């Protein structure tokens, strides 16, 4: 007779997942974990309680012996651990980071992507050839000082003007904390400046650029968007040689007499842009026009077992369709740099990845920390013992094809394919930089749970565990936990996610974050000094 819970339902049998046959640990799948004395299907008995998502030793581990998951050394036993023990960060030592010299370059046999069928979505074509998944009026600002005025004006635009323009999806203020009191000529100041510039030109904004300036800030409008930033293009998307005039509203202009004068000016200019945006219509475009940013946050040990592999499968489908996919987060790929350079499409791509890793190593050293600062308390509660283990589960979002390009923080994409976009791992900074790169759709996986969202682009949330998907049923869009329970395969969920991307990109579906209008503030990466 099967054991029963207090509710009378049968107790689920103990279930673990061993990623690779060479691994000497496995992950506990059961909700609530497994108590000491639980007997696993292979006959191993737990010598202590192991929480859900945490590791159990499959063999006796002597002090100093390697701990292997994903067939990768994720640490060393800090003391002797008998088989059936709970393996966590307190009983492990982290390995040193891999060096950046003599890495394999393009050594992995990666097949060329071949499309098996044509896929399309309904998007908004822009004059520069890009395609938006949403039709949004974005209001850029040159300095944080104007944020309150801009927000007040945007709320009025939404209430008074937007209802007249049913084909415009939203109005958003591109608020940030840069522009004044900064060392604007420092070498690394280029990162936040180009980030704000390139976000302003995101495909979801239809080429309509509207800027609010204070007047006395260091980041003047002409420096943010210099001549040539917004070229006038013909109906074929070709540059005509002329530059579009920059629509700037300066709050310190003498013409503004009082606060409401500023607000009314913003509303008058907004209506000009709304009229043009409202004339746009969706049209059928190939899936190759998708620019998808993939990211994980609030990660747990299931991230690398369920959600991220499913995203990786969907990434492969996107690449087969000719689309562009960006994966990021320097510290969350640093320990797998050899895996990435082995997939580089050329030595130049491999060198660019190494360049970004080295730059970030130096950046962390300057701050007197290392990559180990990445792993959060929530990551550890979810079973991720250190950044090495976390990195192995993060990389799989990139799928299996060759990496064709690398961009530095704040840069804009100029090519298609699988791209490594170097960013910090912070959810908000990574999302901001992927926006600047030109993404028109965002996929975000989470195990611990986060209500993260962006106002500028649809964010599809993928839960790593079915328990999270059930509890946060109106925040999570896709339940990848079914992979861990055996109800679905990685391929099943990957295909589901791919189709959902096409539906969301077409406006046929709204993500939960869109429905609730949940979004986080943009956060610039500014490694330059503040004066």
SULFENNOR-V150769 format. One record per residue. RES is the residue in three letters. OMEGA is omega in whole degrees, 0 to 359 (999 if undefined). NEAR is the number of other C-alpha atoms within 10 Angstrom. D_LAST is the distance of its C-alpha to the last C-alpha in Angstrom with 2 decimals. Layout:
BEGIN
{{RES	OMEGA	NEAR	D_LAST} {RES	OMEGA	NEAR	D_LAST}}
END
This chain:
BEGIN
{{UNK	181	4	71.87} {UNK	174	9	68.08} {UNK	183	10	66.05} {UNK	172	11	64.79} {UNK	179	10	61.82} {UNK	179	7	62.47} {UNK	181	7	62.52} {UNK	179	8	65.40} {UNK	179	10	63.56} {UNK	176	12	63.95} {UNK	180	12	61.20} {UNK	178	12	59.37} {UNK	177	14	60.27} {UNK	182	16	57.65} {UNK	176	18	55.57} {UNK	177	22	53.15} {UNK	173	16	51.58} {UNK	188	19	51.56} {UNK	185	17	49.42} {UNK	181	14	51.12} {UNK	181	10	54.48} {UNK	182	12	52.88} {UNK	175	19	50.54} {UNK	171	22	51.49} {UNK	175	27	49.73} {UNK	184	22	50.22} {UNK	177	25	48.36} {UNK	184	27	50.09} {UNK	191	23	50.41} {UNK	173	18	52.21} {UNK	180	15	50.53} {UNK	180	12	50.04} {UNK	182	17	50.51} {UNK	179	23	53.72} {UNK	174	14	55.31} {UNK	182	15	56.65} {UNK	177	13	60.07} {UNK	181	18	59.32} {UNK	181	17	61.21} {UNK	183	16	59.54} {UNK	180	11	61.73} {UNK	178	7	62.09} {UNK	180	8	63.39} {UNK	180	16	60.31} {UNK	179	16	60.04} {UNK	179	22	56.71} {UNK	176	18	56.64} {UNK	179	15	53.88} {UNK	179	16	52.29} {UNK	180	25	49.79} {UNK	177	21	47.46} {UNK	177	21	47.24} {UNK	182	27	45.09} {UNK	188	26	45.21} {UNK	173	27	46.95} {UNK	179	28	50.42} {UNK	180	23	51.69} {UNK	180	20	54.57} {UNK	174	15	55.77} {UNK	181	14	55.74} {UNK	177	20	52.53} {UNK	177	14	52.66} {UNK	181	14	49.73} {UNK	181	14	47.46} {UNK	182	17	49.10} {UNK	171	20	47.03} {UNK	190	21	46.29} {UNK	171	20	46.62} {UNK	188	24	45.68} {UNK	187	20	45.59} {UNK	179	15	47.46} {UNK	177	16	44.16} {UNK	179	16	43.48} {UNK	179	24	40.99} {UNK	180	23	41.44} {UNK	180	19	43.92} {UNK	179	21	46.06} {UNK	175	18	44.82} {UNK	179	15	48.42} {UNK	181	14	51.74} {UNK	177	20	51.83} {UNK	178	16	55.29} {UNK	185	19	55.88} {UNK	180	25	55.22} {UNK	172	23	52.18} {UNK	181	21	48.92} {UNK	181	22	46.28} {UNK	186	19	42.72} {UNK	182	16	39.44} {UNK	181	10	40.91} {UNK	182	16	43.72} {UNK	167	21	41.85} {UNK	184	19	39.77} {UNK	177	19	37.36} {UNK	176	15	38.07} {UNK	181	10	35.72} {UNK	177	14	33.90} {UNK	177	12	35.87} {UNK	181	13	35.08} {UNK	178	15	33.88} {UNK	174	8	36.62} {UNK	177	7	40.14} {UNK	176	18	39.59} {UNK	182	17	42.37} {UNK	177	20	41.76} {UNK	184	20	43.77} {UNK	182	13	46.46} {UNK	179	16	46.97} {UNK	182	10	49.73} {UNK	180	15	48.08} {UNK	174	9	50.42} {UNK	181	10	49.48} {UNK	177	17	48.92} {UNK	180	12	52.02} {UNK	179	13	52.15} {UNK	178	9	55.26} {UNK	181	7	55.04} {UNK	177	11	53.15} {UNK	180	16	50.56} {UNK	173	18	48.95} {UNK	179	24	46.98} {UNK	184	23	46.59} {UNK	180	26	43.28} {UNK	178	24	41.74} {UNK	179	22	41.83} {UNK	183	19	39.02} {UNK	181	19	39.46} {UNK	179	19	37.33} {UNK	178	13	39.72} {UNK	181	20	37.62} {UNK	176	27	39.07} {UNK	173	27	37.64} {UNK	176	27	39.02} {UNK	182	27	37.89} {UNK	193	25	37.74} {UNK	168	26	34.56} {UNK	178	28	32.73} {UNK	178	28	28.98} {UNK	181	23	26.61} {UNK	173	25	23.28} {UNK	182	31	20.19} {UNK	186	33	17.22} {UNK	183	24	14.88} {UNK	182	18	15.32} {UNK	185	18	16.11} {UNK	188	18	19.52} {UNK	181	21	20.46} {UNK	179	11	22.83} {UNK	181	16	24.62} {UNK	180	25	24.95} {UNK	179	17	26.36} {UNK	181	12	28.78} {UNK	181	22	29.95} {UNK	178	25	30.42} {UNK	177	15	32.56} {UNK	178	16	34.70} {UNK	180	23	35.01} {UNK	184	14	36.25} {UNK	190	11	38.68} {UNK	186	11	39.99} {UNK	188	16	39.65} {UNK	179	22	39.57} {UNK	180	11	43.17} {UNK	185	14	44.42} {UNK	188	16	43.07} {UNK	181	11	44.65} {UNK	175	19	43.65} {UNK	187	21	39.90} {UNK	187	16	38.80} {UNK	171	20	35.65} {UNK	182	21	32.66} {UNK	174	20	29.21} {UNK	180	23	25.74} {UNK	184	22	23.17} {UNK	176	23	20.52} {UNK	185	20	17.14} {UNK	184	16	13.72} {UNK	168	24	11.80} {UNK	180	23	11.42} {UNK	181	18	8.90} {UNK	182	13	5.28} {UNK	175	17	5.12} {UNK	193	15	5.82} {UNK	179	20	9.21} {UNK	177	11	11.25} {UNK	183	12	10.68} {UNK	184	11	14.20} {UNK	178	15	13.82} {UNK	178	18	12.11} {UNK	184	17	15.79} {UNK	180	19	16.59} {UNK	181	26	15.14} {UNK	181	22	16.04} {UNK	177	21	19.55} {UNK	179	24	19.93} {UNK	179	26	19.64} {UNK	186	23	21.80} {UNK	173	24	24.42} {UNK	181	27	24.68} {UNK	183	26	25.49} {UNK	180	23	28.34} {UNK	183	27	29.76} {UNK	182	31	33.60} {UNK	182	31	34.04} {UNK	171	28	32.68} {UNK	179	25	35.48} {UNK	179	22	33.51} {UNK	183	23	32.69} {UNK	181	22	29.09} {UNK	189	19	27.92} {UNK	173	22	24.37} {UNK	181	23	22.93} {UNK	172	25	20.18} {UNK	177	21	18.81} {UNK	185	17	18.69} {UNK	185	13	15.53} {UNK	177	17	13.04} {UNK	180	17	11.37} {UNK	179	22	13.69} {UNK	182	18	16.92} {UNK	182	24	20.20} {UNK	177	12	21.53} {UNK	178	13	18.72} {UNK	183	21	19.11} {UNK	183	22	22.89} {UNK	178	13	23.95} {UNK	182	14	27.67} {UNK	180	13	29.67} {UNK	183	15	27.73} {UNK	181	19	30.54} {UNK	174	18	33.74} {UNK	182	19	36.93} {UNK	177	18	39.50} {UNK	185	11	43.23} {UNK	175	11	45.21} {UNK	179	10	45.43} {UNK	180	14	41.64} {UNK	178	13	41.65} {UNK	182	16	38.99} {UNK	184	10	40.67} {UNK	178	10	38.40} {UNK	178	12	36.99} {UNK	176	15	33.58} {UNK	177	14	33.38} {UNK	182	12	31.69} {UNK	180	17	28.39} {UNK	185	15	29.11} {UNK	173	18	26.09} {UNK	182	19	26.12} {UNK	185	21	23.62} {UNK	180	23	23.61} {UNK	177	13	22.87} {UNK	182	12	26.01} {UNK	180	7	28.56} {UNK	180	11	31.13} {UNK	178	15	29.65} {UNK	181	11	31.35} {UNK	183	9	30.38} {UNK	185	10	28.99} {UNK	175	12	32.17} {UNK	177	12	32.07} {UNK	183	21	28.84} {UNK	180	20	30.43} {UNK	178	15	33.70} {UNK	179	16	32.09} {UNK	180	25	30.45} {UNK	180	16	33.87} {UNK	180	12	35.71} {UNK	179	14	33.59} {UNK	183	24	33.70} {UNK	177	17	37.48} {UNK	181	11	37.62} {UNK	180	18	35.89} {UNK	180	24	37.95} {UNK	180	14	41.13} {UNK	180	13	40.40} {UNK	183	21	39.35} {UNK	179	18	42.45} {UNK	182	11	44.70} {UNK	178	15	43.71} {UNK	174	13	46.01} {UNK	174	18	45.96} {UNK	181	14	48.05} {UNK	180	12	49.29} {UNK	179	17	47.08} {UNK	179	16	47.42} {UNK	177	23	45.48} {UNK	179	20	43.91} {UNK	176	23	41.47} {UNK	173	30	39.84} {UNK	191	29	36.34} {UNK	171	23	36.01} {UNK	178	27	33.06} {UNK	186	27	34.28} {UNK	173	26	32.33} {UNK	179	27	33.23} {UNK	187	20	31.74} {UNK	186	20	33.28} {UNK	174	30	35.41} {UNK	183	28	38.54} {UNK	178	28	41.31} {UNK	181	31	43.03} {UNK	181	33	40.15} {UNK	180	25	41.48} {UNK	189	25	45.09} {UNK	189	29	45.23} {UNK	184	37	42.39} {UNK	173	32	40.56} {UNK	177	26	43.85} {UNK	175	31	44.93} {UNK	178	29	41.72} {UNK	177	23	42.42} {UNK	177	25	45.91} {UNK	175	27	44.61} {UNK	178	30	42.12} {UNK	178	24	45.16} {UNK	178	21	46.95} {UNK	180	27	44.04} {UNK	176	26	43.90} {UNK	180	21	47.68} {UNK	179	23	47.28} {UNK	182	22	44.92} {UNK	179	20	41.79} {UNK	177	23	38.28} {UNK	175	28	36.85} {UNK	166	29	33.38} {UNK	194	27	32.84} {UNK	172	29	29.50} {UNK	188	23	27.69} {UNK	184	23	27.11} {UNK	181	27	27.82} {UNK	169	25	30.88} {UNK	187	25	32.50} {UNK	183	28	31.35} {UNK	176	25	34.54} {UNK	184	18	36.70} {UNK	179	24	35.31} {UNK	177	20	38.81} {UNK	184	19	40.24} {UNK	179	25	37.85} {UNK	177	25	38.31} {UNK	180	21	42.03} {UNK	181	23	41.81} {UNK	180	27	39.81} {UNK	180	20	41.66} {UNK	175	16	40.92} {UNK	180	14	39.51} {UNK	178	14	36.56} {UNK	178	23	35.71} {UNK	180	25	36.05} {UNK	179	17	33.82} {UNK	177	19	31.11} {UNK	178	27	31.31} {UNK	178	21	31.14} {UNK	181	15	28.10} {UNK	177	20	26.23} {UNK	182	20	27.48} {UNK	179	15	26.44} {UNK	183	12	22.89} {UNK	174	20	22.58} {UNK	181	17	24.35} {UNK	179	13	21.78} {UNK	179	14	18.89} {UNK	179	15	20.76} {UNK	178	12	21.60} {UNK	178	10	18.02} {UNK	177	8	17.63} {UNK	172	8	20.98} {UNK	173	13	22.98} {UNK	186	16	25.59} {UNK	181	19	27.33} {UNK	179	13	29.25} {UNK	183	11	26.31} {UNK	191	17	27.19} {UNK	185	21	30.48} {UNK	173	16	30.30} {UNK	179	11	32.80} {UNK	175	15	34.32} {UNK	183	21	34.84} {UNK	175	20	36.72} {UNK	180	19	38.77} {UNK	173	21	39.74} {UNK	178	25	41.06} {UNK	188	28	38.30} {UNK	182	28	38.23} {UNK	184	24	35.35} {UNK	179	26	33.17} {UNK	178	28	36.02} {UNK	179	24	38.38} {UNK	182	26	35.81} {UNK	182	23	35.03} {UNK	179	22	38.75} {UNK	181	27	39.13} {UNK	186	29	36.05} {UNK	187	24	37.08} {UNK	174	22	40.36} {UNK	184	28	38.71} {UNK	179	27	38.67} {UNK	190	23	42.46} {UNK	185	17	44.55} {UNK	181	22	44.15} {UNK	177	25	42.46} {UNK	191	26	38.70} {UNK	181	18	38.46} {UNK	179	23	34.79} {UNK	173	26	31.23} {UNK	179	21	27.99} {UNK	182	18	24.38} {UNK	176	27	21.82} {UNK	181	29	21.55} {UNK	179	24	24.48} {UNK	178	23	27.54} {UNK	176	21	30.99} {UNK	181	9	33.42} {UNK	178	11	36.36} {UNK	177	18	38.51} {UNK	179	22	39.61} {UNK	190	29	38.09} {UNK	169	22	34.41} {UNK	178	24	31.96} {UNK	185	28	28.59} {UNK	177	27	26.06} {UNK	165	26	23.85} {UNK	182	20	22.72} {UNK	177	19	25.53} {UNK	183	17	23.81} {UNK	189	19	26.20} {UNK	179	20	23.76} {UNK	178	20	21.47} {UNK	179	29	24.69} {UNK	179	31	26.28} {UNK	181	26	23.38} {UNK	176	33	23.44} {UNK	173	34	27.23} {UNK	180	32	27.13} {UNK	180	24	25.04} {UNK	176	27	27.67} {UNK	181	28	30.32} {UNK	175	31	32.14} {UNK	177	26	34.61} {UNK	186	26	35.83} {UNK	175	24	34.31} {UNK	187	18	36.27} {UNK	180	24	34.90} {UNK	179	30	36.96} {UNK	178	25	36.79} {UNK	178	30	38.97} {UNK	181	20	37.55} {UNK	174	23	36.87} {UNK	178	17	33.84} {UNK	180	14	33.89} {UNK	174	21	31.13} {UNK	177	26	31.39} {UNK	179	20	29.70} {UNK	190	21	30.47} {UNK	186	29	30.23} {UNK	177	25	32.85} {UNK	179	27	35.79} {UNK	178	28	35.17} {UNK	183	26	38.34} {UNK	182	29	38.30} {UNK	179	30	40.58} {UNK	179	32	41.68} {UNK	185	32	42.59} {UNK	179	29	45.17} {UNK	178	20	47.90} {UNK	177	16	47.35} {UNK	180	19	43.82} {UNK	178	23	45.21} {UNK	183	13	47.89} {UNK	180	11	45.71} {UNK	188	15	42.99} {UNK	180	15	45.61} {UNK	173	13	43.76} {UNK	181	25	40.38} {UNK	182	25	41.54} {UNK	183	20	43.03} {UNK	177	22	44.69} {UNK	177	24	46.32} {UNK	179	34	46.20} {UNK	179	26	47.61} {UNK	177	21	51.06} {UNK	181	23	50.59} {UNK	181	23	50.48} {UNK	179	17	53.56} {UNK	180	9	55.51} {UNK	181	10	55.94} {UNK	177	14	54.11} {UNK	174	16	53.05} {UNK	181	23	49.71} {UNK	179	16	51.28} {UNK	183	16	52.41} {UNK	177	25	48.98} {UNK	178	25	47.34} {UNK	177	17	49.77} {UNK	180	16	49.27} {UNK	180	26	45.49} {UNK	179	19	46.01} {UNK	179	15	48.34} {UNK	176	19	46.05} {UNK	180	26	43.21} {UNK	180	21	45.56} {UNK	179	16	46.55} {UNK	179	21	43.00} {UNK	182	26	41.92} {UNK	184	22	44.98} {UNK	178	18	44.23} {UNK	179	11	47.46} {UNK	170	15	45.60} {UNK	176	18	42.58} {UNK	178	22	40.69} {UNK	179	20	40.49} {UNK	177	22	36.74} {UNK	182	19	37.61} {UNK	180	11	40.49} {UNK	184	12	38.50} {UNK	176	12	35.43} {UNK	176	15	33.31} {UNK	178	17	29.91} {UNK	176	15	26.53} {UNK	172	17	23.20} {UNK	180	23	21.53} {UNK	182	19	18.79} {UNK	171	23	16.63} {UNK	182	23	16.12} {UNK	178	19	12.55} {UNK	180	14	12.61} {UNK	181	17	9.64} {UNK	171	14	6.31} {UNK	186	13	3.80} {UNK	999	8	0.00}}
END
